[in-house]
């Protein structure tokens, strides 16, 4: 019985440590970012650079040097298509699509 418990415990440990592979390596990527402000109903679309770490968008960079990082957004999970959604500390929504190189 102890051996069975040990095998089951190891199986569960390994299953929790399985790393999700979204198909994007860590690094900077060009992305199309759609912005929505629910307070004003303003929407916009930008071509920006984003940082990806462990299949999450962690930083959105703006052309004049500004950025949304972990002080403004939580890391946003990236799917296999290069899509992620983040909400910032002012409840604005950022829909991110990484432009895959051709």
Secondary structure, DSSP 8 states (H G I E B T S, - for coil): -HHHHHHHHHHHHHHHT-----S--SEEEEEEEEEEETTTTEEEEEEEEEEEETTEEEEEE-TTS-EE-TTTB--EE--TTSEEEEEBTTS-EEEEEE----
